[in-house]
Amino acid sequence: MSIDPSSRPNPEGQPEPNPSSTAEAVILPDQDVVKQLLEQMELRFVVDEEGDLAAPWEEFRTYFMFRGEGDQQVYAVRTFYDRPYSIDDKPRLYAAIDDWNSRTLWPKVYTHTHDDGSVRLIGEAQMLIGGGVGLEHFVASTVSWVRASIEFDKWLTEALGLVKDMESEPEEGDDE
């Protein structure tokens, strides 16, 4: 499906875009493209047993996944935060992630309750790539999503007062 440039509204005084000056390489990204990008970002990564690409950090793991086929293929960057919470923590988690989700574009964060009753957070951003995507847009989005995943972890730690909790815990061998 293409859009006829003459059918687009042009607000008065706005110059017409020049397609030749704004053209960028359109690709159908795959795991190899993401691996190259992670190498350029100097990030360590692994391929898990399901074939998904993951970049592990100390407190979370970020997965780079391709799902679907044809025009409906989706690229998702999903971060699984490792800090466990209890069911009783859900109200304050909801308040915190509602605040985050309303003020930021990505990652959108939600809770997942495991069978053992522990609650974990997951952040996610997605892009429809089935028809191809501009290489620069793909790279910029992936980099932004990774940075935002890291920022969310820092933000949540501060928002919930977890930094204070960790700093106030006595270290092993300290006498009080």
N, C-alpha and C positions, 0 to 999 in steps of 0.2 A: 504494500500500500504506500503510495507516495502522495505528498501534499503539493498541489499546484501553487507555486509561489504567488501567482496573480490573484489567488482566492483569499490570501491572508489580508486582514485589515492592516493598514499602514497609518498610524496616527500622524496627523499633520505635522510637518517639520522633521519627522524622523527619517533618516536616510535608509534606503533600501539595503538590506544585507547583500554582500557580494559573496555568493556561494564558493567561488574559487579561493577567496582569501580565508574562509573559515573552515574549509574542508580539512578533516583529519582522517587518519587511517581508521577504517571500520573493521573490527575483528569479531570473531566468535571465540571469546576467551575460553581457556581450558585450564586444567591443573598445572600444566607446564608454564603457562604465562604467569600464574600466581607464584609458582616456585621461583621463577626468575625475579619477580618483584620482591619476594621475601628475601632472596639472596642480596638484592640491591639494597634493601632496607637493613641488611645484616641481622636478620632475625633467624633464630634456629627454628627448624620445623621437622615434622615427622609425618609419615603416612600411616594411619592406623589400620587395624585389621579389616575394617570395612572399606578401605581404600580412600578415606577422606584425609585431606591435608589439614594438619593442625600445627599451630605455633603455641608451645607451652610457656607460661610465665609461672612465677612462684605461687600466685593466688588464683590463677584461672588459666583456661585453655581456649584459644580461638580457633575455630574450624572454618575452612573455606570450602564450600560445598556447591556442587552443581547438581540440580535436580530437574526432572522433566525432559521433554523432547521437543524438537522442532521450534516453532514460534513461541511455545509456552515454556521454554527452558529458562530456569531461574538460577541466578548466582546468589548464594546466601553466605554472609559472614556471621557466624553464631558463636557467642562467647559464653562459656559455662564457668560461673564463678564458684570457687570451691568452698567458700566459707559457709558452714551449715548454720541454719537457724531453726528454732523450734516453731511449732504451730502457733504458740502464744506470741511469737514475734511478728506474725503476719500483719496485724493492723499497722504497726509502725513501718514495716517493709512496704506495705501498700501506700502509705502516706509518702514515704520517701520516693518510691519509684513513680508514683503519680506526679510528684513535683518534677522529677527528672524528665519523664515522658512529655510533660506539658511544656517544658522549656527548651528541649533539644530535639533535633531531627533524628538522631541515631546515637547509639543503638536504642531501639525500643526494648525495654526491659520488662520481664514478667517473672512470676514465681513458678516453681515446680515442686510439688510435694512428693517425696519418695515414699515407697511402701513402708519404710521404717519410721515415717513421721517427720523426717528431717526436711527442711525447706531450703532450696537453693535458688539462686537467681540466674536467669539466662538473658543475655542481650542479643539482639538480632537486627540486621539490616539486609535488605534484599534488592536485587536489580533484575528486571526482565532482560534477558540477553539473547533470546531466540532469534531475533532478526538482525543480530549484530549490534555492536556498541562501539563508540569511539574509543580508541586506545587511551587517549589522554583522560577521558572521562572515567574509564574503568580504573586506571591507575590512581587518579586523584580520589575517587570514591573509596577504593580499597584502603589507601593510606589513611584517609580521614576516618574510616570506620575502625581501623585498628587503633588509631590514636584516641578516638572517642571511647573505645572499650577500656583502654587503660585509664583514661580520665574518669570514667564512671566509677571504677574501682576506688580511685583516690577520693572522689567526691563522696561516695557512699560511706567510706571509712570515716570521713570527717562529719558527714551529715548525721550519722548514727552515734557519733562519739566513740568510735572504736579505737581511734588513735589514742585518746585519753585513757581508755581502758587498758590498752596494751602497754602504754608508757607507765601506768601506775602499778602494773603487776611487778612484784619484786623478782629480780633475776635470781637464778639458782645460785646459792652460796651467799646471797646478801643477807646480812643480819639487820633486823629492824629494831 
